[in-house]
Amino acid sequence: MTQITVNGMHCENCRNAVYAAISKVEGVKLVEVDLEKRQARWLDKDPANPASMADVRDAVEGIGFEAD
């Protein structure tokens, strides 16, 4: 799984929003968001053609969070 740090998550609604945003990124199969650790992880549908890290960052930042 690929992982990023998400800054700005404070509650379950934040976690759910990040989950939904990453789930919509092309190539993402499975998403896990850990509110306590402020991390998001995802599994690619096709390991030979992984989801773009830039697209995931854009999705997270597009809903108001910072992604590292």
Distance bins in CASP14 RR format, pairs under 12 A and 6 or more apart:
PFRMAT RR
TARGET T0000
AUTHOR 0000-0000-0000
RMODE 2
METHOD distances of the structure
MODEL  1
1 22 0 0 0 0 0 1 0 0 0 0 0
1 28 0 0 0 0 0 1 0 0 0 0 0
1 29 0 0 0 0 1 0 0 0 0 0 0
1 30 1 0 0 1 0 0 0 0 0 0 0
1 31 0 0 0 0 1 0 0 0 0 0 0
1 32 1 0 0 1 0 0 0 0 0 0 0
1 33 0 0 0 0 0 1 0 0 0 0 0
1 34 0 0 0 0 0 1 0 0 0 0 0
1 39 0 0 0 0 0 1 0 0 0 0 0
1 40 0 0 0 0 1 0 0 0 0 0 0
1 41 1 0 1 0 0 0 0 0 0 0 0
1 42 1 0 0 1 0 0 0 0 0 0 0
1 43 1 0 1 0 0 0 0 0 0 0 0
1 44 0 0 0 0 1 0 0 0 0 0 0
1 47 0 0 0 0 0 1 0 0 0 0 0
1 50 0 0 0 0 0 1 0 0 0 0 0
1 51 0 0 0 0 0 1 0 0 0 0 0
1 56 0 0 0 0 0 1 0 0 0 0 0
2 22 0 0 0 0 0 1 0 0 0 0 0
2 25 0 0 0 0 0 1 0 0 0 0 0
2 27 0 0 0 0 0 1 0 0 0 0 0
2 28 0 0 0 0 1 0 0 0 0 0 0
2 29 0 0 0 0 0 1 0 0 0 0 0
2 30 0 0 0 0 0 1 0 0 0 0 0
2 31 0 0 0 0 0 1 0 0 0 0 0
2 32 0 0 0 0 0 1 0 0 0 0 0
2 39 0 0 0 0 0 1 0 0 0 0 0
2 40 0 0 0 0 1 0 0 0 0 0 0
2 41 1 0 0 1 0 0 0 0 0 0 0
2 42 1 0 1 0 0 0 0 0 0 0 0
2 43 1 0 0 1 0 0 0 0 0 0 0
2 44 1 0 0 1 0 0 0 0 0 0 0
2 47 0 0 0 0 0 1 0 0 0 0 0
2 50 1 0 0 1 0 0 0 0 0 0 0
2 51 1 0 0 1 0 0 0 0 0 0 0
2 52 0 0 0 0 0 1 0 0 0 0 0
2 53 1 0 0 1 0 0 0 0 0 0 0
2 55 0 0 0 0 0 1 0 0 0 0 0
2 56 1 0 0 1 0 0 0 0 0 0 0
2 57 0 0 0 0 0 1 0 0 0 0 0
2 67 0 0 0 0 0 1 0 0 0 0 0
3 22 0 0 0 0 0 1 0 0 0 0 0
3 31 0 0 0 0 0 1 0 0 0 0 0
3 32 0 0 0 0 1 0 0 0 0 0 0
3 33 0 0 0 0 0 1 0 0 0 0 0
3 34 0 0 0 0 1 0 0 0 0 0 0
3 37 0 0 0 0 1 0 0 0 0 0 0
3 38 0 0 0 0 0 1 0 0 0 0 0
3 39 1 0 1 0 0 0 0 0 0 0 0
3 40 1 0 0 1 0 0 0 0 0 0 0
3 41 1 0 1 0 0 0 0 0 0 0 0
3 42 0 0 0 0 1 0 0 0 0 0 0
3 43 0 0 0 0 0 1 0 0 0 0 0
3 53 0 0 0 0 0 1 0 0 0 0 0
3 56 0 0 0 0 0 1 0 0 0 0 0
3 67 0 0 0 0 0 1 0 0 0 0 0
3 68 0 0 0 0 0 1 0 0 0 0 0
4 18 0 0 0 0 1 0 0 0 0 0 0
4 21 0 0 0 0 0 1 0 0 0 0 0
4 22 0 0 0 0 1 0 0 0 0 0 0
4 25 0 0 0 0 0 1 0 0 0 0 0
4 31 0 0 0 0 0 1 0 0 0 0 0
4 32 0 0 0 0 0 1 0 0 0 0 0
4 33 0 0 0 0 0 1 0 0 0 0 0
4 34 0 0 0 0 0 1 0 0 0 0 0
4 37 0 0 0 0 0 1 0 0 0 0 0
4 38 0 0 0 0 1 0 0 0 0 0 0
4 39 1 0 0 1 0 0 0 0 0 0 0
4 40 1 0 1 0 0 0 0 0 0 0 0
4 41 0 0 0 0 1 0 0 0 0 0 0
4 42 0 0 0 0 1 0 0 0 0 0 0
4 51 0 0 0 0 0 1 0 0 0 0 0
4 53 1 0 0 1 0 0 0 0 0 0 0
4 54 0 0 0 0 0 1 0 0 0 0 0
4 55 0 0 0 0 0 1 0 0 0 0 0
4 56 1 0 0 1 0 0 0 0 0 0 0
4 57 1 0 0 1 0 0 0 0 0 0 0
4 58 0 0 0 0 0 1 0 0 0 0 0
4 59 0 0 0 0 0 1 0 0 0 0 0
4 60 1 0 0 1 0 0 0 0 0 0 0
4 61 0 0 0 0 0 1 0 0 0 0 0
4 65 0 0 0 0 0 1 0 0 0 0 0
4 66 0 0 0 0 1 0 0 0 0 0 0
4 67 1 0 1 0 0 0 0 0 0 0 0
4 68 1 0 0 1 0 0 0 0 0 0 0
5 18 0 0 0 0 0 1 0 0 0 0 0
5 33 0 0 0 0 0 1 0 0 0 0 0
5 34 0 0 0 0 0 1 0 0 0 0 0
5 37 0 0 0 0 1 0 0 0 0 0 0
5 38 1 0 1 0 0 0 0 0 0 0 0
5 39 1 0 1 0 0 0 0 0 0 0 0
5 40 0 0 0 0 1 0 0 0 0 0 0
5 41 0 0 0 0 0 1 0 0 0 0 0
5 56 0 0 0 0 0 1 0 0 0 0 0
5 57 0 0 0 0 0 1 0 0 0 0 0
5 60 0 0 0 0 1 0 0 0 0 0 0
5 65 0 0 0 0 0 1 0 0 0 0 0
5 66 0 0 0 0 1 0 0 0 0 0 0
5 67 1 0 0 1 0 0 0 0 0 0 0
5 68 1 0 1 0 0 0 0 0 0 0 0
6 14 0 0 0 0 1 0 0 0 0 0 0
6 15 0 0 0 0 1 0 0 0 0 0 0
6 17 0 0 0 0 0 1 0 0 0 0 0
6 18 1 0 1 0 0 0 0 0 0 0 0
6 19 0 0 0 0 0 1 0 0 0 0 0
6 21 0 0 0 0 1 0 0 0 0 0 0
6 22 0 0 0 0 1 0 0 0 0 0 0
6 31 0 0 0 0 0 1 0 0 0 0 0
6 32 0 0 0 0 0 1 0 0 0 0 0
6 33 1 0 0 1 0 0 0 0 0 0 0
6 34 0 0 0 0 1 0 0 0 0 0 0
6 35 0 0 0 0 1 0 0 0 0 0 0
6 36 0 0 0 0 0 1 0 0 0 0 0
6 37 0 0 0 0 1 0 0 0 0 0 0
6 38 1 0 1 0 0 0 0 0 0 0 0
6 39 1 0 0 1 0 0 0 0 0 0 0
6 40 1 0 1 0 0 0 0 0 0 0 0
6 41 0 0 0 0 0 1 0 0 0 0 0
6 42 0 0 0 0 0 1 0 0 0 0 0
6 56 0 0 0 0 0 1 0 0 0 0 0
6 57 0 0 0 0 1 0 0 0 0 0 0
6 59 0 0 0 0 0 1 0 0 0 0 0
6 60 1 0 1 0 0 0 0 0 0 0 0
6 61 0 0 0 0 1 0 0 0 0 0 0
6 62 0 0 0 0 0 1 0 0 0 0 0
6 63 0 0 0 0 0 1 0 0 0 0 0
6 64 0 0 0 0 1 0 0 0 0 0 0
6 65 1 0 1 0 0 0 0 0 0 0 0
6 66 1 0 0 1 0 0 0 0 0 0 0
6 67 1 0 1 0 0 0 0 0 0 0 0
6 68 0 0 0 0 1 0 0 0 0 0 0
7 14 0 0 0 0 0 1 0 0 0 0 0
7 18 0 0 0 0 0 1 0 0 0 0 0
7 37 0 0 0 0 0 1 0 0 0 0 0
7 38 1 0 0 1 0 0 0 0 0 0 0
7 39 0 0 0 0 0 1 0 0 0 0 0
7 40 0 0 0 0 0 1 0 0 0 0 0
7 57 0 0 0 0 0 1 0 0 0 0 0
7 60 0 0 0 0 1 0 0 0 0 0 0
7 61 0 0 0 0 0 1 0 0 0 0 0
7 64 0 0 0 0 0 1 0 0 0 0 0
7 65 1 0 0 1 0 0 0 0 0 0 0
7 66 1 0 1 0 0 0 0 0 0 0 0
7 67 1 0 0 1 0 0 0 0 0 0 0
7 68 1 0 0 1 0 0 0 0 0 0 0
8 14 1 0 0 1 0 0 0 0 0 0 0
8 15 0 0 0 0 0 1 0 0 0 0 0
8 17 0 0 0 0 0 1 0 0 0 0 0
8 18 0 0 0 0 1 0 0 0 0 0 0
8 35 0 0 0 0 0 1 0 0 0 0 0
8 38 1 0 0 1 0 0 0 0 0 0 0
8 40 0 0 0 0 0 1 0 0 0 0 0
8 60 0 0 0 0 1 0 0 0 0 0 0
8 61 0 0 0 0 0 1 0 0 0 0 0
8 63 0 0 0 0 0 1 0 0 0 0 0
8 64 0 0 0 0 1 0 0 0 0 0 0
8 65 1 0 1 0 0 0 0 0 0 0 0
8 66 1 0 0 1 0 0 0 0 0 0 0
8 67 0 0 0 0 0 1 0 0 0 0 0
8 68 0 0 0 0 0 1 0 0 0 0 0
9 15 1 0 1 0 0 0 0 0 0 0 0
9 16 0 0 0 0 1 0 0 0 0 0 0
9 17 0 0 0 0 1 0 0 0 0 0 0
9 18 1 0 0 1 0 0 0 0 0 0 0
9 19 0 0 0 0 0 1 0 0 0 0 0
9 21 0 0 0 0 0 1 0 0 0 0 0
9 33 1 0 0 1 0 0 0 0 0 0 0
9 34 0 0 0 0 1 0 0 0 0 0 0
9 35 1 0 1 0 0 0 0 0 0 0 0
9 36 0 0 0 0 1 0 0 0 0 0 0
9 37 0 0 0 0 1 0 0 0 0 0 0
9 38 1 0 1 0 0 0 0 0 0 0 0
9 39 0 0 0 0 1 0 0 0 0 0 0
9 40 0 0 0 0 1 0 0 0 0 0 0
9 60 0 0 0 0 1 0 0 0 0 0 0
9 63 0 0 0 0 0 1 0 0 0 0 0
9 64 0 0 0 0 0 1 0 0 0 0 0
9 65 1 0 0 1 0 0 0 0 0 0 0
9 66 0 0 0 0 1 0 0 0 0 0 0
9 67 0 0 0 0 0 1 0 0 0 0 0
10 17 0 0 0 0 0 1 0 0 0 0 0
10 18 0 0 0 0 0 1 0 0 0 0 0
10 35 0 0 0 0 1 0 0 0 0 0 0
10 36 0 0 0 0 0 1 0 0 0 0 0
10 38 0 0 0 0 1 0 0 0 0 0 0
10 65 0 0 0 0 0 1 0 0 0 0 0
11 17 0 0 0 0 1 0 0 0 0 0 0
11 18 0 0 0 0 0 1 0 0 0 0 0
11 33 0 0 0 0 0 1 0 0 0 0 0
11 35 1 0 0 1 0 0 0 0 0 0 0
11 36 0 0 0 0 0 1 0 0 0 0 0
12 18 0 0 0 0 0 1 0 0 0 0 0
12 19 0 0 0 0 0 1 0 0 0 0 0
12 33 0 0 0 0 1 0 0 0 0 0 0
12 35 1 0 0 1 0 0 0 0 0 0 0
12 36 0 0 0 0 0 1 0 0 0 0 0
13 19 0 0 0 0 0 1 0 0 0 0 0
13 20 0 0 0 0 0 1 0 0 0 0 0
13 33 0 0 0 0 0 1 0 0 0 0 0
13 35 0 0 0 0 0 1 0 0 0 0 0
13 63 0 0 0 0 0 1 0 0 0 0 0
13 65 0 0 0 0 0 1 0 0 0 0 0
14 20 0 0 0 0 0 1 0 0 0 0 0
14 21 0 0 0 0 0 1 0 0 0 0 0
14 33 0 0 0 0 1 0 0 0 0 0 0
14 34 0 0 0 0 0 1 0 0 0 0 0
14 35 1 0 0 1 0 0 0 0 0 0 0
14 36 0 0 0 0 0 1 0 0 0 0 0
14 38 0 0 0 0 1 0 0 0 0 0 0
14 40 0 0 0 0 0 1 0 0 0 0 0
14 60 0 0 0 0 0 1 0 0 0 0 0
14 63 0 0 0 0 1 0 0 0 0 0 0
14 64 0 0 0 0 1 0 0 0 0 0 0
14 65 1 0 0 1 0 0 0 0 0 0 0
14 66 0 0 0 0 0 1 0 0 0 0 0
15 21 0 0 0 0 0 1 0 0 0 0 0
15 22 0 0 0 0 0 1 0 0 0 0 0
15 31 0 0 0 0 0 1 0 0 0 0 0
15 32 0 0 0 0 0 1 0 0 0 0 0
15 33 1 0 1 0 0 0 0 0 0 0 0
15 34 0 0 0 0 1 0 0 0 0 0 0
15 35 1 0 1 0 0 0 0 0 0 0 0
15 36 0 0 0 0 1 0 0 0 0 0 0
15 37 0 0 0 0 0 1 0 0 0 0 0
15 38 0 0 0 0 1 0 0 0 0 0 0
15 39 0 0 0 0 0 1 0 0 0 0 0
15 40 0 0 0 0 1 0 0 0 0 0 0
15 60 0 0 0 0 0 1 0 0 0 0 0
15 63 0 0 0 0 0 1 0 0 0 0 0
15 65 0 0 0 0 0 1 0 0 0 0 0
16 22 0 0 0 0 0 1 0 0 0 0 0
16 23 0 0 0 0 0 1 0 0 0 0 0
16 31 0 0 0 0 0 1 0 0 0 0 0
16 33 0 0 0 0 1 0 0 0 0 0 0
16 35 0 0 0 0 1 0 0 0 0 0 0
16 40 0 0 0 0 0 1 0 0 0 0 0
16 63 0 0 0 0 0 1 0 0 0 0 0
17 23 0 0 0 0 0 1 0 0 0 0 0
17 24 0 0 0 0 0 1 0 0 0 0 0
17 31 0 0 0 0 0 1 0 0 0 0 0
17 33 0 0 0 0 1 0 0 0 0 0 0
17 35 0 0 0 0 0 1 0 0 0 0 0
17 40 0 0 0 0 0 1 0 0 0 0 0
17 59 0 0 0 0 0 1 0 0 0 0 0
17 60 0 0 0 0 1 0 0 0 0 0 0
17 62 0 0 0 0 0 1 0 0 0 0 0
17 63 1 0 1 0 0 0 0 0 0 0 0
17 64 0 0 0 0 1 0 0 0 0 0 0
17 65 1 0 0 1 0 0 0 0 0 0 0
18 24 0 0 0 0 0 1 0 0 0 0 0
18 25 0 0 0 0 0 1 0 0 0 0 0
18 31 0 0 0 0 1 0 0 0 0 0 0
18 32 0 0 0 0 0 1 0 0 0 0 0
18 33 1 0 1 0 0 0 0 0 0 0 0
18 34 0 0 0 0 0 1 0 0 0 0 0
18 35 0 0 0 0 1 0 0 0 0 0 0
18 38 0 0 0 0 1 0 0 0 0 0 0
18 39 0 0 0 0 1 0 0 0 0 0 0
18 40 1 0 1 0 0 0 0 0 0 0 0
18 41 0 0 0 0 0 1 0 0 0 0 0
18 42 0 0 0 0 0 1 0 0 0 0 0
18 56 0 0 0 0 0 1 0 0 0 0 0
18 57 0 0 0 0 0 1 0 0 0 0 0
18 59 0 0 0 0 1 0 0 0 0 0 0
18 60 1 0 1 0 0 0 0 0 0 0 0
18 61 0 0 0 0 0 1 0 0 0 0 0
18 62 0 0 0 0 0 1 0 0 0 0 0
18 63 1 0 0 1 0 0 0 0 0 0 0
18 64 0 0 0 0 1 0 0 0 0 0 0
18 65 1 0 0 1 0 0 0 0 0 0 0
18 66 0 0 0 0 0 1 0 0 0 0 0
18 67 0 0 0 0 1 0 0 0 0 0 0
19 25 0 0 0 0 0 1 0 0 0 0 0
19 28 0 0 0 0 0 1 0 0 0 0 0
19 30 0 0 0 0 0 1 0 0 0 0 0
19 31 1 0 1 0 0 0 0 0 0 0 0
19 32 0 0 0 0 1 0 0 0 0 0 0
19 33 1 0 1 0 0 0 0 0 0 0 0
19 34 0 0 0 0 0 1 0 0 0 0 0
19 35 0 0 0 0 0 1 0 0 0 0 0
19 40 1 0 0 1 0 0 0 0 0 0 0
19 41 0 0 0 0 0 1 0 0 0 0 0
19 42 0 0 0 0 1 0 0 0 0 0 0
19 56 0 0 0 0 0 1 0 0 0 0 0
19 59 0 0 0 0 0 1 0 0 0 0 0
19 60 0 0 0 0 0 1 0 0 0 0 0
19 63 0 0 0 0 0 1 0 0 0 0 0
19 65 0 0 0 0 0 1 0 0 0 0 0
20 28 0 0 0 0 0 1 0 0 0 0 0
20 31 0 0 0 0 1 0 0 0 0 0 0
20 33 0 0 0 0 1 0 0 0 0 0 0
20 40 0 0 0 0 0 1 0 0 0 0 0
20 59 0 0 0 0 1 0 0 0 0 0 0
20 60 0 0 0 0 0 1 0 0 0 0 0
20 62 0 0 0 0 0 1 0 0 0 0 0
20 63 0 0 0 0 1 0 0 0 0 0 0
21 28 0 0 0 0 0 1 0 0 0 0 0
21 31 0 0 0 0 1 0 0 0 0 0 0
21 33 0 0 0 0 1 0 0 0 0 0 0
21 40 0 0 0 0 1 0 0 0 0 0 0
21 42 0 0 0 0 0 1 0 0 0 0 0
21 55 0 0 0 0 0 1 0 0 0 0 0
21 56 0 0 0 0 1 0 0 0 0 0 0
21 57 0 0 0 0 0 1 0 0 0 0 0
21 58 0 0 0 0 1 0 0 0 0 0 0
21 59 1 0 1 0 0 0 0 0 0 0 0
21 60 1 0 1 0 0 0 0 0 0 0 0
21 61 0 0 0 0 1 0 0 0 0 0 0
21 62 1 0 0 1 0 0 0 0 0 0 0
21 63 1 0 1 0 0 0 0 0 0 0 0
21 64 0 0 0 0 1 0 0 0 0 0 0
21 65 0 0 0 0 1 0 0 0 0 0 0
21 67 0 0 0 0 1 0 0 0 0 0 0
22 28 1 0 1 0 0 0 0 0 0 0 0
22 29 0 0 0 0 0 1 0 0 0 0 0
22 30 0 0 0 0 1 0 0 0 0 0 0
22 31 1 0 1 0 0 0 0 0 0 0 0
22 32 0 0 0 0 1 0 0 0 0 0 0
22 33 1 0 0 1 0 0 0 0 0 0 0
22 39 0 0 0 0 0 1 0 0 0 0 0
22 40 1 0 1 0 0 0 0 0 0 0 0
22 41 0 0 0 0 1 0 0 0 0 0 0
22 42 1 0 1 0 0 0 0 0 0 0 0
22 43 0 0 0 0 0 1 0 0 0 0 0
22 44 0 0 0 0 0 1 0 0 0 0 0
22 51 0 0 0 0 1 0 0 0 0 0 0
22 52 0 0 0 0 0 1 0 0 0 0 0
22 53 0 0 0 0 0 1 0 0 0 0 0
22 55 0 0 0 0 1 0 0 0 0 0 0
22 56 1 0 1 0 0 0 0 0 0 0 0
22 57 0 0 0 0 1 0 0 0 0 0 0
22 58 0 0 0 0 0 1 0 0 0 0 0
22 59 1 0 1 0 0 0 0 0 0 0 0
22 60 1 0 0 1 0 0 0 0 0 0 0
22 61 0 0 0 0 0 1 0 0 0 0 0
22 62 0 0 0 0 0 1 0 0 0 0 0
22 63 0 0 0 0 1 0 0 0 0 0 0
22 65 0 0 0 0 0 1 0 0 0 0 0
22 67 0 0 0 0 1 0 0 0 0 0 0
23 29 0 0 0 0 1 0 0 0 0 0 0
23 30 0 0 0 0 1 0 0 0 0 0 0
23 31 1 0 1 0 0 0 0 0 0 0 0
23 32 0 0 0 0 0 1 0 0 0 0 0
23 33 0 0 0 0 1 0 0 0 0 0 0
23 40 0 0 0 0 0 1 0 0 0 0 0
23 42 0 0 0 0 1 0 0 0 0 0 0
23 43 0 0 0 0 0 1 0 0 0 0 0
23 45 0 0 0 0 0 1 0 0 0 0 0
23 51 0 0 0 0 0 1 0 0 0 0 0
23 56 0 0 0 0 0 1 0 0 0 0 0
23 59 0 0 0 0 1 0 0 0 0 0 0
23 60 0 0 0 0 0 1 0 0 0 0 0
24 31 0 0 0 0 1 0 0 0 0 0 0
24 42 0 0 0 0 0 1 0 0 0 0 0
24 51 0 0 0 0 0 1 0 0 0 0 0
24 55 0 0 0 0 1 0 0 0 0 0 0
24 56 0 0 0 0 0 1 0 0 0 0 0
24 58 0 0 0 0 0 1 0 0 0 0 0
24 59 1 0 0 1 0 0 0 0 0 0 0
24 60 0 0 0 0 0 1 0 0 0 0 0
24 62 0 0 0 0 0 1 0 0 0 0 0
24 63 0 0 0 0 0 1 0 0 0 0 0
25 31 0 0 0 0 1 0 0 0 0 0 0
25 40 0 0 0 0 0 1 0 0 0 0 0
25 42 1 0 0 1 0 0 0 0 0 0 0
25 43 0 0 0 0 0 1 0 0 0 0 0
25 44 0 0 0 0 0 1 0 0 0 0 0
25 45 0 0 0 0 0 1 0 0 0 0 0
25 50 0 0 0 0 0 1 0 0 0 0 0
25 51 1 0 1 0 0 0 0 0 0 0 0
25 52 1 0 0 1 0 0 0 0 0 0 0
25 53 0 0 0 0 1 0 0 0 0 0 0
25 54 0 0 0 0 1 0 0 0 0 0 0
25 55 1 0 1 0 0 0 0 0 0 0 0
25 56 1 0 1 0 0 0 0 0 0 0 0
25 57 0 0 0 0 1 0 0 0 0 0 0
25 58 0 0 0 0 1 0 0 0 0 0 0
25 59 1 0 1 0 0 0 0 0 0 0 0
25 60 0 0 0 0 1 0 0 0 0 0 0
25 62 0 0 0 0 0 1 0 0 0 0 0
25 67 0 0 0 0 0 1 0 0 0 0 0
26 42 0 0 0 0 0 1 0 0 0 0 0
26 44 0 0 0 0 0 1 0 0 0 0 0
26 45 0 0 0 0 1 0 0 0 0 0 0
26 46 0 0 0 0 0 1 0 0 0 0 0
26 49 0 0 0 0 1 0 0 0 0 0 0
26 50 0 0 0 0 0 1 0 0 0 0 0
26 51 1 0 0 1 0 0 0 0 0 0 0
26 52 1 0 0 1 0 0 0 0 0 0 0
26 54 0 0 0 0 0 1 0 0 0 0 0
26 55 1 0 0 1 0 0 0 0 0 0 0
26 56 0 0 0 0 0 1 0 0 0 0 0
26 58 0 0 0 0 0 1 0 0 0 0 0
26 59 0 0 0 0 0 1 0 0 0 0 0
27 42 0 0 0 0 1 0 0 0 0 0 0
27 43 0 0 0 0 1 0 0 0 0 0 0
27 44 1 0 1 0 0 0 0 0 0 0 0
27 45 1 0 1 0 0 0 0 0 0 0 0
27 46 1 0 0 1 0 0 0 0 0 0 0
27 47 0 0 0 0 0 1 0 0 0 0 0
27 48 0 0 0 0 0 1 0 0 0 0 0
27 49 1 0 0 1 0 0 0 0 0 0 0
27 50 1 0 0 1 0 0 0 0 0 0 0
27 51 1 0 1 0 0 0 0 0 0 0 0
27 52 0 0 0 0 1 0 0 0 0 0 0
27 53 0 0 0 0 0 1 0 0 0 0 0
27 55 0 0 0 0 1 0 0 0 0 0 0
27 56 0 0 0 0 1 0 0 0 0 0 0
27 59 0 0 0 0 0 1 0 0 0 0 0
28 40 0 0 0 0 0 1 0 0 0 0 0
28 41 0 0 0 0 0 1 0 0 0 0 0
28 42 1 0 1 0 0 0 0 0 0 0 0
28 43 1 0 0 1 0 0 0 0 0 0 0
28 44 1 0 0 1 0 0 0 0 0 0 0
28 45 1 0 0 1 0 0 0 0 0 0 0
28 46 0 0 0 0 0 1 0 0 0 0 0
28 49 0 0 0 0 0 1 0 0 0 0 0
28 50 0 0 0 0 1 0 0 0 0 0 0
28 51 1 0 1 0 0 0 0 0 0 0 0
28 52 0 0 0 0 1 0 0 0 0 0 0
28 53 0 0 0 0 0 1 0 0 0 0 0
28 55 0 0 0 0 1 0 0 0 0 0 0
28 56 1 0 0 1 0 0 0 0 0 0 0
28 59 0 0 0 0 1 0 0 0 0 0 0
28 60 0 0 0 0 0 1 0 0 0 0 0
29 41 0 0 0 0 0 1 0 0 0 0 0
29 42 1 0 0 1 0 0 0 0 0 0 0
29 43 1 0 1 0 0 0 0 0 0 0 0
29 44 1 0 0 1 0 0 0 0 0 0 0
29 45 1 0 1 0 0 0 0 0 0 0 0
29 46 0 0 0 0 1 0 0 0 0 0 0
29 47 0 0 0 0 1 0 0 0 0 0 0
29 49 0 0 0 0 0 1 0 0 0 0 0
29 50 0 0 0 0 0 1 0 0 0 0 0
29 51 0 0 0 0 1 0 0 0 0 0 0
30 40 0 0 0 0 0 1 0 0 0 0 0
30 41 0 0 0 0 1 0 0 0 0 0 0
30 42 1 0 0 1 0 0 0 0 0 0 0
30 43 1 0 1 0 0 0 0 0 0 0 0
30 44 0 0 0 0 1 0 0 0 0 0 0
30 45 0 0 0 0 1 0 0 0 0 0 0
30 51 0 0 0 0 0 1 0 0 0 0 0
31 39 0 0 0 0 0 1 0 0 0 0 0
31 40 1 0 0 1 0 0 0 0 0 0 0
31 41 1 0 0 1 0 0 0 0 0 0 0
31 42 1 0 1 0 0 0 0 0 0 0 0
31 43 1 0 0 1 0 0 0 0 0 0 0
31 44 0 0 0 0 0 1 0 0 0 0 0
31 45 0 0 0 0 0 1 0 0 0 0 0
31 51 0 0 0 0 0 1 0 0 0 0 0
31 56 0 0 0 0 1 0 0 0 0 0 0
31 59 0 0 0 0 0 1 0 0 0 0 0
31 60 0 0 0 0 0 1 0 0 0 0 0
32 39 0 0 0 0 1 0 0 0 0 0 0
32 40 1 0 0 1 0 0 0 0 0 0 0
32 41 1 0 1 0 0 0 0 0 0 0 0
32 42 1 0 0 1 0 0 0 0 0 0 0
32 43 0 0 0 0 1 0 0 0 0 0 0
33 39 1 0 0 1 0 0 0 0 0 0 0
33 40 1 0 1 0 0 0 0 0 0 0 0
33 41 1 0 0 1 0 0 0 0 0 0 0
33 42 0 0 0 0 1 0 0 0 0 0 0
33 56 0 0 0 0 0 1 0 0 0 0 0
33 60 0 0 0 0 1 0 0 0 0 0 0
33 65 0 0 0 0 0 1 0 0 0 0 0
33 67 0 0 0 0 0 1 0 0 0 0 0
34 40 1 0 0 1 0 0 0 0 0 0 0
34 41 1 0 0 1 0 0 0 0 0 0 0
35 65 0 0 0 0 0 1 0 0 0 0 0
38 60 0 0 0 0 0 1 0 0 0 0 0
38 65 0 0 0 0 1 0 0 0 0 0 0
38 66 0 0 0 0 1 0 0 0 0 0 0
38 67 0 0 0 0 0 1 0 0 0 0 0
38 68 0 0 0 0 1 0 0 0 0 0 0
39 60 0 0 0 0 0 1 0 0 0 0 0
39 67 0 0 0 0 0 1 0 0 0 0 0
39 68 0 0 0 0 1 0 0 0 0 0 0
40 51 0 0 0 0 0 1 0 0 0 0 0
40 53 0 0 0 0 0 1 0 0 0 0 0
40 56 1 0 0 1 0 0 0 0 0 0 0
40 57 0 0 0 0 0 1 0 0 0 0 0
40 59 0 0 0 0 1 0 0 0 0 0 0
40 60 1 0 0 1 0 0 0 0 0 0 0
40 63 0 0 0 0 0 1 0 0 0 0 0
40 65 0 0 0 0 1 0 0 0 0 0 0
40 66 0 0 0 0 0 1 0 0 0 0 0
40 67 1 0 0 1 0 0 0 0 0 0 0
40 68 0 0 0 0 0 1 0 0 0 0 0
41 51 0 0 0 0 0 1 0 0 0 0 0
41 56 0 0 0 0 0 1 0 0 0 0 0
42 50 0 0 0 0 1 0 0 0 0 0 0
42 51 1 0 0 1 0 0 0 0 0 0 0
42 52 0 0 0 0 0 1 0 0 0 0 0
42 53 0 0 0 0 0 1 0 0 0 0 0
42 55 0 0 0 0 0 1 0 0 0 0 0
42 56 1 0 0 1 0 0 0 0 0 0 0
42 57 0 0 0 0 0 1 0 0 0 0 0
42 59 0 0 0 0 0 1 0 0 0 0 0
42 60 0 0 0 0 0 1 0 0 0 0 0
43 50 0 0 0 0 1 0 0 0 0 0 0
43 51 0 0 0 0 1 0 0 0 0 0 0
44 50 1 0 1 0 0 0 0 0 0 0 0
44 51 1 0 1 0 0 0 0 0 0 0 0
44 52 0 0 0 0 0 1 0 0 0 0 0
44 53 0 0 0 0 0 1 0 0 0 0 0
44 55 0 0 0 0 0 1 0 0 0 0 0
44 56 0 0 0 0 0 1 0 0 0 0 0
45 51 1 0 0 1 0 0 0 0 0 0 0
50 56 0 0 0 0 0 1 0 0 0 0 0
51 57 0 0 0 0 0 1 0 0 0 0 0
51 58 0 0 0 0 0 1 0 0 0 0 0
51 59 0 0 0 0 1 0 0 0 0 0 0
52 58 0 0 0 0 1 0 0 0 0 0 0
52 59 0 0 0 0 1 0 0 0 0 0 0
53 59 0 0 0 0 0 1 0 0 0 0 0
53 60 0 0 0 0 0 1 0 0 0 0 0
53 67 0 0 0 0 1 0 0 0 0 0 0
53 68 0 0 0 0 0 1 0 0 0 0 0
54 60 0 0 0 0 0 1 0 0 0 0 0
54 61 0 0 0 0 0 1 0 0 0 0 0
54 67 0 0 0 0 1 0 0 0 0 0 0
55 61 0 0 0 0 0 1 0 0 0 0 0
55 62 0 0 0 0 0 1 0 0 0 0 0
55 67 0 0 0 0 0 1 0 0 0 0 0
56 62 0 0 0 0 0 1 0 0 0 0 0
56 63 0 0 0 0 0 1 0 0 0 0 0
56 65 0 0 0 0 0 1 0 0 0 0 0
56 67 1 0 0 1 0 0 0 0 0 0 0
56 68 0 0 0 0 0 1 0 0 0 0 0
57 63 0 0 0 0 0 1 0 0 0 0 0
57 64 0 0 0 0 0 1 0 0 0 0 0
57 65 0 0 0 0 1 0 0 0 0 0 0
57 66 0 0 0 0 1 0 0 0 0 0 0
57 67 1 0 1 0 0 0 0 0 0 0 0
57 68 0 0 0 0 1 0 0 0 0 0 0
58 64 0 0 0 0 0 1 0 0 0 0 0
58 65 0 0 0 0 0 1 0 0 0 0 0
58 67 0 0 0 0 1 0 0 0 0 0 0
59 65 0 0 0 0 1 0 0 0 0 0 0
59 67 0 0 0 0 1 0 0 0 0 0 0
60 66 1 0 0 1 0 0 0 0 0 0 0
60 67 1 0 1 0 0 0 0 0 0 0 0
60 68 0 0 0 0 1 0 0 0 0 0 0
61 67 1 0 1 0 0 0 0 0 0 0 0
61 68 0 0 0 0 0 1 0 0 0 0 0
END
